[in-house]
């Protein structure tokens, strides 16, 4: 699960999760409230012209400020909560295995990635060259990554899920390299219709190759070039953003995702729903009233926002309420 998405499960204040509490205690909650905004608007790392064969990430390195800057928050101060030196993310890795797998990449705001003129977009997956076991006090940098991505997806047509159908999985077949121990996967999504690119870090720990299914979720962020758009979720309502889910599958057993405690539904007379209360851990599809209108909490991956601060997510009035809720006729 990506660093910027992780705490959306626990609501405002971080719930009972120590990592998330640390983010709020340090005032670094922009990573949670604007978790899809980890991007650089002027990256322009288009394939093939701005994609050097010997250093494919060159344009992303340059736009962030060099090989040795912290990259999990795109080297943007408002996303410092993604830095290892601020929060001990390496203490919370997702189990994963080497070998052939399929990544299910899902976005909540579609962006063209297929060729547009001479510009080709892509999704690139990088991994750290060496184990991060002794990197508890170090931020991830481009210098820590293998020079080339271990997996690349470059669509030739526009009719694919992440370009047309928000929330529908884009299946990307990859081979995860042979590694052991603790590592970080760094993902780049370069659009073809804009210079903007999105970034995320997912911490993983390699297990023995027994059949298993691991889930790694990543998210990318609010579009710096389209921040006035409405109805795109995390790249979402009111502001343009993207949510990505990467699900790595080999064979057999399935890892059970962590869930947060949610509000139990009470029996109500038809057309009657409880008043929205800020900070409540509402479950998916839970219905409330606010400002004399009716709203339903969206399902995963948006459910966590229903518990967010009222200024941002109060149904019908919060700045980003459509990220969390959908309105219906009472």
Order of alpha helices (4+ residues) and beta strands (2+ residues): alpha-alpha-alpha-beta-alpha-beta-beta-beta-beta-alpha-beta-beta-beta-beta-beta-beta-beta-beta-beta-alpha-alpha-beta
